[in-house]
Amino acid sequence: EEFGITLPITAKLCDSAGDYFTSADGDRTGSMVRVFQLTEGQLLEAKRTALAHHWRELPLPDRSIQQVFEAENAEQAKLIPWTITEGLYMVKPTCDAGANRVYGDESVQAYLAERDRAGDITSLCLGMLDTAENKLYLIKFDL
């Protein structure tokens, strides 16, 4: 739901790494990657929902998101095929529910420019829907 897409219970989780927690006071912490193999019907529904939530067409515009995630968790970053060219993606801070942060006049660079006082990006959600391989990649981290 963080990504605006609700998968059916029958969606096959084919890879998973990391943990992500929300404490009782609402603080979030952790880093995770989840990879789902979708049936053709699940892919069509995910694509319809993603478009309704303003996901953008792949490929990612540059390597900036990859570099941020690799800096935070290089092992988990290896699970992501960063050069996907067919499909959709969305990026946003973890605290923004539902809608894609990157649409309209906003850009990945504008999002990445939002940093904490130390200059670090502390929150990232990335969803990538690979329509060639029928896979959905969900990536989150909060420091």
LUMBAGU-546718 format. One record per residue: residue in three letters; residue number from 1; x, y, z of N, C-alpha, C, O, CB in turn. Coordinates in steps of 0.2 Angstrom, whole numbers. Glycine has a CB too. Layout:
// LUMBAGU-546718
Ala NUM X Y Z X Y Z X Y Z X Y Z X Y Z
...
// end
This chain:
// LUMBAGU-546718
Glu 1 4 -6 0 0 0 0 4 6 0 2 11 -2 -5 0 6
Glu 2 10 6 3 15 12 3 16 14 -4 17 20 -6 21 10 6
Phe 3 15 10 -9 17 11 -16 10 12 -20 11 14 -26 21 6 -19
Gly 4 5 12 -17 -2 13 -21 -4 7 -24 -9 7 -27 -1 18 -26
Ile 5 -1 1 -23 -2 -5 -27 -4 -10 -21 1 -11 -17 3 -8 -32
Thr 6 -9 -13 -21 -11 -19 -17 -10 -25 -21 -14 -26 -25 -18 -18 -13
Leu 7 -6 -30 -19 -5 -36 -22 -10 -41 -19 -11 -41 -13 2 -38 -22
Pro 8 -12 -46 -23 -16 -51 -20 -12 -56 -16 -6 -56 -18 -20 -55 -26
Ile 9 -14 -60 -12 -11 -64 -8 -7 -70 -12 -2 -73 -10 -15 -68 -3
Thr 10 -10 -71 -18 -7 -76 -23 0 -73 -26 3 -77 -30 -12 -78 -28
Ala 11 1 -67 -26 7 -64 -29 13 -68 -26 14 -68 -20 8 -57 -28
Lys 12 18 -70 -30 24 -74 -28 30 -70 -26 32 -66 -30 26 -79 -33
Leu 13 31 -70 -19 37 -67 -17 43 -71 -19 44 -76 -17 37 -65 -9
Cys 14 48 -68 -24 53 -72 -26 60 -70 -23 65 -74 -24 53 -72 -34
Asp 15 60 -64 -20 66 -62 -17 65 -57 -11 60 -53 -12 72 -60 -22
Ser 16 68 -57 -6 67 -53 0 73 -52 4 77 -57 5 61 -56 4
Ala 17 75 -46 5 81 -45 10 79 -39 14 76 -34 12 87 -43 5
Gly 18 82 -39 20 81 -33 25 75 -33 29 70 -37 28 82 -27 21
Asp 19 75 -28 33 69 -27 38 67 -20 38 72 -16 38 70 -30 45
Tyr 20 61 -19 39 59 -12 40 53 -12 46 49 -16 46 55 -9 33
Phe 21 54 -7 50 50 -7 56 47 0 57 50 5 55 54 -9 62
Thr 22 41 0 60 38 6 62 36 5 69 33 1 71 31 8 58
Ser 23 39 10 74 39 9 81 32 12 83 28 15 79 44 13 84
Ala 24 30 11 89 24 13 92 23 20 92 17 23 91 23 10 99
Asp 25 28 24 92 28 31 91 28 34 84 28 40 83 33 35 95
Gly 26 28 29 79 28 31 72 34 32 69 34 33 63 24 37 72
Asp 27 40 31 72 46 32 69 47 26 65 45 20 67 52 33 74
Arg 28 51 27 59 52 21 54 59 21 54 63 25 54 49 23 47
Thr 29 61 14 53 69 13 52 70 6 49 65 2 49 72 13 59
Gly 30 75 6 45 77 0 42 78 0 34 77 6 31 71 -6 43
Ser 31 79 -5 31 80 -5 24 78 -12 21 79 -17 24 88 -4 22
Met 32 74 -12 16 71 -18 13 71 -18 5 70 -13 2 65 -20 16
Val 33 71 -24 3 69 -25 -5 65 -31 -5 66 -36 -2 76 -26 -9
Arg 34 59 -30 -9 55 -36 -10 54 -36 -17 53 -31 -21 48 -35 -6
Val 35 54 -43 -20 54 -44 -27 48 -49 -28 48 -54 -25 60 -46 -30
Phe 36 43 -47 -32 37 -51 -33 37 -53 -41 38 -49 -45 31 -48 -31
Gln 37 36 -60 -42 34 -62 -49 27 -62 -49 23 -65 -46 37 -69 -50
Leu 38 24 -59 -55 17 -58 -56 15 -62 -62 18 -63 -66 16 -50 -57
Thr 39 9 -64 -61 5 -67 -67 4 -62 -72 4 -56 -70 -1 -71 -65
Glu 40 2 -64 -78 0 -59 -83 -6 -54 -80 -6 -48 -81 -2 -62 -89
Gly 41 -11 -57 -77 -17 -54 -74 -15 -49 -69 -17 -43 -68 -22 -58 -72
Gln 42 -10 -51 -64 -8 -47 -59 -4 -41 -61 -4 -36 -59 -4 -51 -54
Leu 43 0 -42 -67 4 -37 -70 -1 -32 -73 1 -26 -72 9 -40 -75
Leu 44 -6 -34 -76 -10 -29 -79 -14 -25 -74 -15 -19 -75 -16 -33 -84
Glu 45 -16 -28 -69 -19 -24 -63 -14 -19 -60 -16 -14 -58 -22 -29 -58
Ala 46 -8 -22 -59 -3 -18 -55 -1 -12 -60 0 -6 -57 4 -22 -54
Lys 47 -1 -13 -66 1 -7 -71 -5 -2 -71 -4 4 -71 2 -10 -78
Arg 48 -11 -5 -71 -17 0 -71 -17 4 -65 -18 10 -65 -24 -4 -72
Thr 49 -16 1 -59 -15 5 -53 -10 10 -53 -10 15 -50 -15 0 -47
Ala 50 -4 7 -55 2 12 -55 1 18 -59 3 23 -57 8 8 -58
Leu 51 -2 17 -65 -3 23 -69 -8 28 -66 -7 34 -66 -6 21 -76
Ala 52 -13 25 -62 -18 29 -58 -14 33 -53 -17 38 -51 -23 25 -55
His 53 -9 31 -50 -5 34 -45 1 38 -48 6 39 -44 -2 29 -40
His 54 1 39 -54 6 43 -58 13 41 -58 18 44 -58 6 50 -54
Trp 55 14 34 -58 20 31 -59 23 33 -66 19 35 -71 20 23 -59
Arg 56 29 34 -67 32 36 -73 35 30 -77 36 25 -74 38 41 -72
Glu 57 36 31 -83 39 26 -88 47 25 -86 50 30 -86 38 28 -95
Leu 58 49 19 -86 56 17 -85 59 18 -92 55 19 -97 57 10 -83
Pro 59 65 19 -93 70 18 -87 71 24 -82 68 29 -84 77 17 -91
Leu 60 74 23 -77 75 28 -72 79 33 -76 83 32 -80 79 25 -66
Pro 61 78 40 -74 81 45 -78 89 46 -77 92 48 -82 78 52 -76
Asp 62 92 43 -72 99 43 -71 101 38 -65 96 35 -63 102 50 -69
Arg 63 107 38 -63 109 33 -58 109 36 -51 111 33 -46 116 31 -60
Ser 64 106 42 -50 106 45 -43 102 41 -38 105 40 -33 103 52 -44
Ile 65 96 38 -40 93 34 -35 97 27 -33 98 26 -27 86 32 -37
Gln 66 100 24 -38 104 18 -37 110 20 -33 111 16 -28 106 16 -44
Gln 67 113 26 -34 119 27 -30 117 29 -23 120 27 -18 122 34 -33
Val 68 111 32 -21 109 33 -15 107 26 -11 110 25 -5 102 37 -14
Phe 69 104 22 -14 102 15 -11 109 11 -10 109 8 -5 97 11 -15
Glu 70 113 11 -15 119 7 -14 123 10 -9 127 6 -5 123 8 -21
Ala 71 123 16 -7 127 19 -2 124 17 5 128 16 10 127 27 -2
Glu 72 118 16 5 114 14 11 115 6 12 115 4 18 107 16 12
Asn 73 114 2 7 114 -5 8 116 -8 1 112 -10 -3 107 -7 10
Ala 74 123 -9 0 125 -12 -6 123 -19 -7 122 -21 -13 133 -12 -6
Glu 75 122 -23 -2 120 -30 -3 113 -30 -6 112 -34 -11 121 -34 3
Gln 76 108 -26 -3 102 -26 -5 101 -23 -12 97 -25 -16 97 -22 0
Ala 77 105 -18 -14 105 -15 -20 107 -20 -26 105 -19 -32 110 -9 -20
Lys 78 110 -25 -24 112 -30 -29 106 -34 -32 106 -37 -37 117 -35 -27
Leu 79 101 -34 -28 94 -38 -30 91 -34 -35 86 -37 -38 90 -39 -24
Ile 80 92 -28 -37 89 -23 -41 92 -23 -48 98 -21 -48 88 -16 -38
Pro 81 88 -25 -53 91 -23 -60 90 -16 -62 85 -14 -65 88 -28 -65
Trp 82 95 -12 -61 94 -5 -61 93 -2 -68 91 4 -69 100 -1 -58
Thr 83 94 -6 -73 94 -4 -80 87 -7 -84 87 -7 -90 100 -7 -84
Ile 84 82 -8 -80 76 -10 -83 74 -4 -88 74 2 -86 70 -11 -77
Thr 85 71 -6 -94 69 -1 -98 62 -1 -100 59 3 -103 73 -2 -105
Glu 86 58 -7 -98 51 -8 -100 47 -8 -93 48 -13 -90 50 -14 -104
Gly 87 43 -3 -92 39 -3 -86 38 4 -83 38 9 -87 42 -8 -81
Leu 88 37 4 -77 35 10 -73 39 10 -67 41 5 -64 27 10 -72
Tyr 89 40 16 -64 43 17 -58 40 23 -54 36 27 -57 50 18 -59
Met 90 41 23 -48 39 29 -43 44 29 -38 47 25 -36 32 28 -40
Val 91 45 36 -35 50 37 -30 47 42 -26 43 47 -28 57 39 -33
Lys 92 48 42 -19 45 46 -14 48 45 -7 51 40 -6 37 46 -14
Pro 93 48 50 -3 50 48 4 45 43 7 39 43 5 50 55 8
Thr 94 47 40 12 43 35 15 37 38 19 32 34 20 47 30 20
Cys 95 37 44 21 32 47 25 26 50 20 21 51 23 35 53 29
Asp 96 27 50 14 22 52 9 18 46 7 20 42 3 24 56 3
Ala 97 12 45 9 8 39 8 5 40 1 3 45 -2 2 39 13
Gly 98 5 34 -3 1 33 -9 4 36 -15 7 32 -19 -5 36 -8
Ala 99 4 43 -16 5 45 -23 13 46 -24 17 46 -20 2 52 -23
Asn 100 14 45 -31 21 46 -33 24 53 -31 20 58 -33 22 45 -40
Arg 101 30 54 -29 33 60 -28 35 63 -34 35 69 -35 38 60 -23
Val 102 37 59 -39 40 62 -45 34 62 -51 33 57 -54 46 57 -47
Tyr 103 32 68 -52 27 69 -58 26 76 -59 29 80 -55 20 65 -56
Gly 104 23 78 -64 23 85 -66 29 88 -67 34 86 -71 19 88 -61
Asp 105 30 94 -63 37 97 -64 42 95 -59 48 97 -60 35 105 -63
Glu 106 40 90 -55 45 88 -50 50 83 -54 48 80 -59 42 84 -44
Ser 107 56 82 -51 60 77 -54 64 73 -49 63 75 -43 66 81 -58
Val 108 67 68 -51 71 64 -46 76 68 -43 77 68 -37 74 58 -50
Gln 109 79 72 -46 84 77 -44 81 81 -38 84 83 -33 88 81 -49
Ala 110 75 84 -39 72 88 -35 71 84 -28 72 87 -23 65 91 -37
Tyr 111 68 78 -29 67 74 -23 74 73 -19 74 74 -13 64 67 -25
Leu 112 79 71 -23 85 69 -20 89 75 -17 93 75 -12 90 66 -25
Ala 113 87 81 -19 89 87 -16 87 89 -9 90 93 -5 88 93 -20
Glu 114 81 85 -7 79 86 0 83 81 5 82 75 4 71 84 0
Arg 115 87 84 9 91 81 13 90 83 20 87 88 21 98 81 11
Asp 116 93 79 25 93 82 32 99 87 33 102 88 28 94 76 37
Arg 117 99 89 39 104 94 40 111 92 39 116 96 37 104 96 48
Ala 118 113 86 39 119 83 38 121 82 31 126 80 28 120 76 42
Gly 119 115 83 27 116 82 19 114 75 17 116 74 11 123 84 17
Asp 120 112 71 21 110 64 19 103 63 17 98 67 20 112 59 25
Ile 121 102 59 13 95 57 11 93 52 16 96 47 16 94 55 3
Thr 122 88 53 20 86 48 25 80 44 24 78 40 28 85 52 32
Ser 123 76 45 19 70 42 17 69 41 10 70 45 6 64 45 20
Leu 124 68 34 8 67 33 1 62 27 0 63 22 3 74 32 -3
Cys 125 57 28 -5 53 22 -7 54 22 -15 53 27 -18 46 23 -5
Leu 126 56 17 -17 56 16 -25 52 10 -27 53 4 -24 63 15 -27
Gly 127 48 10 -31 44 5 -34 46 4 -42 46 10 -45 36 5 -33
Met 128 47 -2 -44 48 -2 -51 44 -9 -54 45 -14 -51 56 -3 -53
Leu 129 40 -7 -59 36 -13 -62 40 -14 -68 39 -11 -73 29 -10 -63
Asp 130 43 -20 -69 46 -23 -75 41 -27 -79 39 -32 -77 52 -27 -73
Thr 131 39 -24 -84 33 -27 -88 36 -32 -93 32 -36 -96 30 -21 -92
Ala 132 43 -32 -94 46 -37 -98 46 -44 -95 46 -49 -98 52 -35 -101
Glu 133 48 -43 -88 49 -49 -84 43 -51 -79 44 -56 -75 56 -48 -80
Asn 134 38 -47 -79 32 -48 -75 35 -48 -67 32 -52 -64 29 -54 -76
Lys 135 39 -43 -66 41 -42 -59 40 -35 -56 40 -30 -60 49 -44 -58
Leu 136 39 -35 -49 38 -29 -46 43 -29 -40 44 -33 -36 31 -29 -43
Tyr 137 47 -23 -41 52 -22 -36 50 -16 -31 48 -11 -33 59 -20 -39
Leu 138 51 -18 -24 49 -13 -19 55 -12 -15 57 -16 -12 42 -15 -16
Ile 139 57 -6 -14 63 -4 -10 61 2 -6 58 7 -8 69 -2 -15
Lys 140 63 1 1 62 6 6 68 7 10 71 2 12 55 5 10
Phe 141 69 13 12 74 13 18 73 20 22 70 25 19 81 13 16
Asp 142 74 20 28 73 25 33 79 25 38 80 19 40 66 26 37
Leu 143 82 30 39 88 30 43 86 33 50 90 34 55 94 34 41
// end
